[in-house]
């Protein structure tokens, strides 16, 4: 999720996940959590919409990362 970005459009925040497979691993989850925290700390009213820009919104867990880190 290296291309993840957050944009504000009035009271609505749009979180773009990127145009790859958007797999979840500790690094990508940390980036997403930081963006969600930013929205949560914003003044009211607010809304958050998440979008994928490619074929996938998310392809789930990053199994390559998981297999490389079995602990």
KAVEN-V297933 format. One record per residue. N is the residue number from 1. SS is DSSP state (helix for helix, strand for strand, loop for the rest). Layout:
# KAVEN-V297933
n/ss
N/SS
N/SS
This chain:
# KAVEN-V297933
n/ss
1/loop
2/loop
3/loop
4/loop
5/strand
6/strand
7/strand
8/strand
9/strand
10/loop
11/loop
12/strand
13/strand
14/strand
15/strand
16/strand
17/loop
18/loop
19/loop
20/loop
21/loop
22/loop
23/loop
24/strand
25/loop
26/helix
27/helix
28/helix
29/helix
30/helix
31/helix
32/helix
33/helix
34/helix
35/helix
36/helix
37/helix
38/helix
39/helix
40/helix
41/helix
42/loop
43/loop
44/loop
45/loop
46/loop
47/strand
48/strand
49/strand
50/strand
51/strand
52/loop
53/loop
54/loop
55/loop
56/loop
57/loop
58/loop
59/loop
60/loop
61/strand
62/loop
63/helix
64/helix
65/helix
66/helix
67/helix
68/helix
69/loop
70/loop
71/loop
